[in-house]
Amino acid sequence: MSRAEQIAADALHRAETGQINANDVLILEAAARKGIPDAIPRENVLSYQAWRGKGRQVRKGQKALCSVRTFIKIRDKKTGQTKTVPRMVAVFHITQTDRIAAQRCAG
């Protein structure tokens, strides 16, 4: 892989994993409007599914801080190839979530 290809691959990876700060200003402005001064994107401001992955549930009735653009990988049904596409996702602050109670096994 050439140096230019490596730089392009690294940039795409940062975009896919949220390491690009393009959405940070939107998130910080939206949080300030809602009176949330400690909003830190990718740390305590995440999407609904990301909070689920961290063992937290967005409380019913909570409104998103804002919607931001992200990139996800999907498999093309016709070709079977994976491609990256942009998506808009709603983000929530940790104060809008609760821990998911550990499920107990019936025994």
Backbone as JSON Lines, residues from 0, in Angstrom:
{"i":0,"aa":"M","n":[0.85,-1.18,0.0],"ca":[0.0,0.0,0.0],"c":[0.9,1.24,0.0]}
{"i":1,"aa":"S","n":[0.59,2.17,-0.88],"ca":[1.39,3.39,-0.97],"c":[1.09,4.31,0.22]}
{"i":2,"aa":"R","n":[1.95,5.28,0.41],"ca":[1.76,6.26,1.5],"c":[0.43,6.99,1.35]}
{"i":3,"aa":"A","n":[0.08,7.41,0.14],"ca":[-1.18,8.12,-0.1],"c":[-2.38,7.23,0.22]}
{"i":4,"aa":"E","n":[-2.3,5.95,-0.16],"ca":[-3.39,5.01,0.15],"c":[-3.51,4.8,1.64]}
{"i":5,"aa":"Q","n":[-2.37,4.73,2.34],"ca":[-2.4,4.55,3.8],"c":[-3.02,5.76,4.49]}
{"i":6,"aa":"I","n":[-2.68,6.96,4.04],"ca":[-3.25,8.18,4.62],"c":[-4.77,8.19,4.4]}
{"i":7,"aa":"A","n":[-5.22,7.8,3.2],"ca":[-6.65,7.75,2.9],"c":[-7.36,6.71,3.76]}
{"i":8,"aa":"A","n":[-6.73,5.52,3.93],"ca":[-7.32,4.47,4.75],"c":[-7.43,4.92,6.21]}
{"i":9,"aa":"D","n":[-6.4,5.59,6.72],"ca":[-6.42,6.09,8.1],"c":[-7.52,7.13,8.29]}
{"i":10,"aa":"A","n":[-7.68,8.02,7.31],"ca":[-8.72,9.05,7.4],"c":[-10.11,8.42,7.41]}
{"i":11,"aa":"L","n":[-10.32,7.4,6.58],"ca":[-11.6,6.71,6.56],"c":[-11.86,6.02,7.9]}
{"i":12,"aa":"H","n":[-10.83,5.39,8.44],"ca":[-10.98,4.73,9.75],"c":[-11.39,5.73,10.83]}
{"i":13,"aa":"R","n":[-10.75,6.89,10.83],"ca":[-11.09,7.92,11.82],"c":[-12.55,8.35,11.65]}
{"i":14,"aa":"A","n":[-12.99,8.49,10.42],"ca":[-14.38,8.9,10.18],"c":[-15.35,7.82,10.66]}
{"i":15,"aa":"E","n":[-15.02,6.57,10.4],"ca":[-15.91,5.46,10.78],"c":[-15.95,5.25,12.29]}
{"i":16,"aa":"T","n":[-14.86,5.55,12.96],"ca":[-14.81,5.32,14.41],"c":[-15.07,6.58,15.22]}
{"i":17,"aa":"G","n":[-15.45,7.66,14.55],"ca":[-15.79,8.89,15.26],"c":[-14.61,9.67,15.76]}
{"i":18,"aa":"Q","n":[-13.45,9.48,15.19],"ca":[-12.27,10.19,15.66],"c":[-12.09,11.55,14.99]}
{"i":19,"aa":"I","n":[-12.94,11.84,14.01],"ca":[-12.89,13.16,13.37],"c":[-13.78,14.09,14.18]}
{"i":20,"aa":"N","n":[-13.34,15.3,14.38],"ca":[-14.06,16.23,15.25],"c":[-15.14,17.04,14.53]}
{"i":21,"aa":"A","n":[-15.54,16.66,13.34],"ca":[-16.49,17.45,12.56],"c":[-17.82,17.65,13.28]}
{"i":22,"aa":"N","n":[-18.28,16.67,14.04],"ca":[-19.57,16.77,14.73],"c":[-19.46,17.41,16.11]}
{"i":23,"aa":"D","n":[-18.25,17.57,16.62],"ca":[-18.07,18.04,17.99],"c":[-18.7,19.41,18.22]}
{"i":24,"aa":"V","n":[-18.54,20.32,17.3],"ca":[-19.1,21.66,17.47],"c":[-20.62,21.6,17.55]}
{"i":25,"aa":"L","n":[-21.24,20.81,16.67],"ca":[-22.69,20.65,16.71],"c":[-23.15,20.1,18.06]}
{"i":26,"aa":"I","n":[-22.45,19.1,18.54],"ca":[-22.81,18.46,19.81],"c":[-22.64,19.45,20.97]}
{"i":27,"aa":"L","n":[-21.52,20.14,21.01],"ca":[-21.27,21.09,22.1],"c":[-22.28,22.24,22.1]}
{"i":28,"aa":"E","n":[-22.62,22.75,20.91],"ca":[-23.61,23.82,20.83],"c":[-24.99,23.33,21.28]}
{"i":29,"aa":"A","n":[-25.39,22.15,20.84],"ca":[-26.68,21.59,21.23],"c":[-26.74,21.35,22.74]}
{"i":30,"aa":"A","n":[-25.66,20.83,23.3],"ca":[-25.61,20.58,24.74],"c":[-25.69,21.88,25.52]}
{"i":31,"aa":"A","n":[-25.01,22.92,25.06],"ca":[-25.05,24.22,25.74],"c":[-26.47,24.78,25.72]}
{"i":32,"aa":"R","n":[-27.17,24.64,24.6],"ca":[-28.56,25.12,24.52],"c":[-29.46,24.39,25.51]}
{"i":33,"aa":"K","n":[-29.14,23.13,25.81],"ca":[-29.95,22.35,26.75],"c":[-29.41,22.42,28.17]}
{"i":34,"aa":"G","n":[-28.38,23.24,28.39],"ca":[-27.85,23.42,29.74],"c":[-26.96,22.29,30.22]}
{"i":35,"aa":"I","n":[-26.32,21.59,29.32],"ca":[-25.41,20.5,29.67],"c":[-23.98,20.97,29.38]}
{"i":36,"aa":"P","n":[-23.26,21.46,30.4],"ca":[-21.95,22.06,30.16],"c":[-20.81,21.06,29.97]}
{"i":37,"aa":"D","n":[-20.97,19.82,30.4],"ca":[-19.85,18.87,30.39],"c":[-19.95,17.83,29.28]}
{"i":38,"aa":"A","n":[-20.6,18.18,28.17],"ca":[-20.75,17.22,27.07],"c":[-19.4,16.98,26.4]}
{"i":39,"aa":"I","n":[-19.0,15.71,26.33],"ca":[-17.74,15.34,25.69],"c":[-18.06,14.27,24.64]}
{"i":40,"aa":"P","n":[-18.06,14.65,23.36],"ca":[-18.38,13.69,22.3],"c":[-17.52,12.44,22.38]}
{"i":41,"aa":"R","n":[-18.13,11.29,22.09],"ca":[-17.51,9.96,22.1],"c":[-17.09,9.51,23.49]}
{"i":42,"aa":"E","n":[-17.39,10.31,24.51],"ca":[-17.1,9.89,25.88],"c":[-18.39,9.83,26.69]}
{"i":43,"aa":"N","n":[-19.1,10.97,26.78],"ca":[-20.37,10.96,27.5],"c":[-21.54,11.45,26.64]}
{"i":44,"aa":"V","n":[-21.3,11.56,25.34],"ca":[-22.36,11.83,24.37],"c":[-22.22,10.79,23.26]}
{"i":45,"aa":"L","n":[-23.19,9.88,23.2],"ca":[-23.13,8.76,22.26],"c":[-24.5,8.52,21.63]}
{"i":46,"aa":"S","n":[-24.55,7.69,20.62],"ca":[-25.81,7.33,19.99],"c":[-26.57,6.34,20.88]}
{"i":47,"aa":"Y","n":[-27.83,6.15,20.55],"ca":[-28.67,5.21,21.3],"c":[-28.01,3.82,21.36]}
{"i":48,"aa":"Q","n":[-27.62,3.31,20.2],"ca":[-27.03,1.97,20.16],"c":[-25.69,1.9,20.88]}
{"i":49,"aa":"A","n":[-24.91,2.97,20.81],"ca":[-23.64,2.98,21.54],"c":[-23.87,2.9,23.04]}
{"i":50,"aa":"W","n":[-24.89,3.61,23.53],"ca":[-25.2,3.52,24.96],"c":[-25.63,2.1,25.32]}
{"i":51,"aa":"R","n":[-26.39,1.47,24.43],"ca":[-26.79,0.08,24.69],"c":[-25.54,-0.81,24.78]}
{"i":52,"aa":"G","n":[-24.6,-0.58,23.92],"ca":[-23.36,-1.34,23.95],"c":[-22.56,-1.14,25.22]}
{"i":53,"aa":"K","n":[-22.74,0.02,25.87],"ca":[-22.05,0.32,27.12],"c":[-22.87,-0.1,28.34]}
{"i":54,"aa":"G","n":[-24.0,-0.8,28.08],"ca":[-24.82,-1.28,29.19],"c":[-25.72,-0.2,29.77]}
{"i":55,"aa":"R","n":[-26.1,0.77,28.96],"ca":[-26.97,1.86,29.4],"c":[-28.16,1.96,28.46]}
{"i":56,"aa":"Q","n":[-29.27,2.45,28.98],"ca":[-30.49,2.62,28.21],"c":[-30.9,4.09,28.25]}
{"i":57,"aa":"V","n":[-31.2,4.67,27.09],"ca":[-31.73,6.03,27.06],"c":[-33.14,5.97,27.65]}
{"i":58,"aa":"R","n":[-33.41,6.86,28.6],"ca":[-34.71,6.88,29.25],"c":[-35.82,7.22,28.27]}
{"i":59,"aa":"K","n":[-36.95,6.62,28.46],"ca":[-38.12,6.88,27.62],"c":[-38.49,8.36,27.68]}
{"i":60,"aa":"G","n":[-38.77,8.92,26.51],"ca":[-39.19,10.31,26.43],"c":[-38.06,11.31,26.29]}
{"i":61,"aa":"Q","n":[-36.81,10.86,26.4],"ca":[-35.67,11.77,26.26],"c":[-35.53,12.22,24.81]}
{"i":62,"aa":"K","n":[-35.24,13.48,24.63],"ca":[-35.03,14.04,23.3],"c":[-33.52,14.08,23.03]}
{"i":63,"aa":"A","n":[-33.14,13.77,21.82],"ca":[-31.73,13.78,21.44],"c":[-31.16,15.19,21.55]}
{"i":64,"aa":"L","n":[-29.87,15.27,21.88],"ca":[-29.2,16.58,21.85],"c":[-29.23,17.12,20.44]}
{"i":65,"aa":"C","n":[-28.87,16.27,19.48],"ca":[-28.9,16.64,18.06],"c":[-28.68,15.38,17.25]}
{"i":66,"aa":"S","n":[-28.78,15.51,15.96],"ca":[-28.45,14.42,15.05],"c":[-27.14,14.76,14.38]}
{"i":67,"aa":"V","n":[-26.29,13.76,14.26],"ca":[-24.97,13.98,13.65],"c":[-24.74,12.95,12.55]}
{"i":68,"aa":"R","n":[-23.86,13.29,11.64],"ca":[-23.53,12.4,10.53],"c":[-22.42,11.46,10.96]}
{"i":69,"aa":"T","n":[-22.6,10.2,10.64],"ca":[-21.59,9.2,10.91],"c":[-21.49,8.28,9.7]}
{"i":70,"aa":"F","n":[-20.59,7.35,9.73],"ca":[-20.43,6.41,8.63],"c":[-20.52,5.0,9.16]}
{"i":71,"aa":"I","n":[-21.26,4.15,8.45],"ca":[-21.39,2.76,8.86],"c":[-21.04,1.87,7.68]}
{"i":72,"aa":"K","n":[-20.65,0.64,7.99],"ca":[-20.37,-0.35,6.94],"c":[-21.61,-1.21,6.75]}
{"i":73,"aa":"I","n":[-21.99,-1.4,5.5],"ca":[-23.11,-2.28,5.19],"c":[-22.68,-3.24,4.09]}
{"i":74,"aa":"R","n":[-23.38,-4.36,4.02],"ca":[-23.09,-5.34,2.97],"c":[-24.1,-5.13,1.85]}
{"i":75,"aa":"D","n":[-23.6,-4.94,0.64],"ca":[-24.44,-4.77,-0.54],"c":[-25.12,-6.11,-0.84]}
{"i":76,"aa":"K","n":[-26.45,-6.12,-0.89],"ca":[-27.19,-7.37,-1.08],"c":[-26.93,-7.99,-2.45]}
{"i":77,"aa":"K","n":[-26.72,-7.17,-3.46],"ca":[-26.51,-7.69,-4.81],"c":[-25.12,-8.28,-5.0]}
{"i":78,"aa":"T","n":[-24.1,-7.57,-4.56],"ca":[-22.72,-7.99,-4.8],"c":[-22.09,-8.73,-3.63]}
{"i":79,"aa":"G","n":[-22.66,-8.56,-2.43],"ca":[-22.08,-9.17,-1.24],"c":[-20.88,-8.41,-0.69]}
{"i":80,"aa":"Q","n":[-20.53,-7.3,-1.34],"ca":[-19.4,-6.51,-0.89],"c":[-19.81,-5.56,0.22]}
{"i":81,"aa":"T","n":[-18.84,-5.21,1.06],"ca":[-19.08,-4.26,2.14],"c":[-18.77,-2.86,1.64]}
{"i":82,"aa":"K","n":[-19.64,-1.92,1.96],"ca":[-19.38,-0.53,1.6],"c":[-19.7,0.36,2.78]}
{"i":83,"aa":"T","n":[-19.11,1.55,2.78],"ca":[-19.31,2.51,3.84],"c":[-20.27,3.58,3.35]}
{"i":84,"aa":"V","n":[-21.3,3.84,4.16],"ca":[-22.31,4.84,3.77],"c":[-22.54,5.81,4.92]}
{"i":85,"aa":"P","n":[-22.91,7.05,4.61],"ca":[-23.21,8.02,5.67],"c":[-24.6,7.77,6.25]}
{"i":86,"aa":"R","n":[-24.73,8.02,7.53],"ca":[-26.02,7.91,8.22],"c":[-26.12,9.05,9.23]}
{"i":87,"aa":"M","n":[-27.33,9.49,9.51],"ca":[-27.58,10.45,10.57],"c":[-28.02,9.67,11.81]}
{"i":88,"aa":"V","n":[-27.42,9.96,12.95],"ca":[-27.8,9.3,14.2],"c":[-28.05,10.35,15.27]}
{"i":89,"aa":"A","n":[-29.0,10.06,16.14],"ca":[-29.29,10.93,17.27],"c":[-28.31,10.61,18.39]}
{"i":90,"aa":"V","n":[-27.84,11.64,19.08],"ca":[-26.92,11.43,20.19],"c":[-27.53,11.94,21.49]}
{"i":91,"aa":"F","n":[-27.17,11.25,22.59],"ca":[-27.71,11.53,23.91],"c":[-26.57,11.67,24.91]}
{"i":92,"aa":"H","n":[-26.79,12.5,25.93],"ca":[-25.81,12.68,27.01],"c":[-26.03,11.59,28.05]}
{"i":93,"aa":"I","n":[-24.99,11.26,28.79],"ca":[-25.08,10.19,29.79],"c":[-26.15,10.48,30.85]}
{"i":94,"aa":"T","n":[-26.43,11.76,31.12],"ca":[-27.46,12.09,32.11],"c":[-28.86,11.72,31.62]}
{"i":95,"aa":"Q","n":[-28.99,11.38,30.35],"ca":[-30.28,10.97,29.78],"c":[-30.42,9.45,29.77]}
{"i":96,"aa":"T","n":[-29.48,8.75,30.41],"ca":[-29.48,7.29,30.38],"c":[-29.49,6.71,31.79]}
{"i":97,"aa":"D","n":[-29.82,5.45,31.87],"ca":[-29.75,4.68,33.11],"c":[-29.01,3.38,32.81]}
{"i":98,"aa":"R","n":[-28.39,2.83,33.86],"ca":[-27.74,1.52,33.69],"c":[-28.81,0.47,33.41]}
{"i":99,"aa":"I","n":[-28.47,-0.48,32.56],"ca":[-29.37,-1.59,32.3],"c":[-29.14,-2.61,33.41]}
{"i":100,"aa":"A","n":[-30.22,-2.99,34.09],"ca":[-30.1,-3.95,35.18],"c":[-29.62,-5.29,34.63]}
{"i":101,"aa":"A","n":[-28.74,-5.93,35.38],"ca":[-28.23,-7.24,34.97],"c":[-29.38,-8.23,34.96]}
{"i":102,"aa":"Q","n":[-29.49,-8.98,33.88],"ca":[-30.56,-9.96,33.79],"c":[-30.18,-11.18,34.61]}
{"i":103,"aa":"R","n":[-31.15,-11.67,35.33],"ca":[-30.89,-12.83,36.21],"c":[-31.34,-14.09,35.52]}
{"i":104,"aa":"C","n":[-30.58,-15.13,35.71],"ca":[-30.93,-16.43,35.14],"c":[-31.95,-17.11,36.05]}
{"i":105,"aa":"A","n":[-32.97,-17.67,35.44],"ca":[-33.95,-18.43,36.21],"c":[-33.32,-19.79,36.54]}
{"i":106,"aa":"G","n":[-33.37,-20.16,37.77],"ca":[-32.68,-21.38,38.1],"c":[-33.4,-22.17,39.02]}
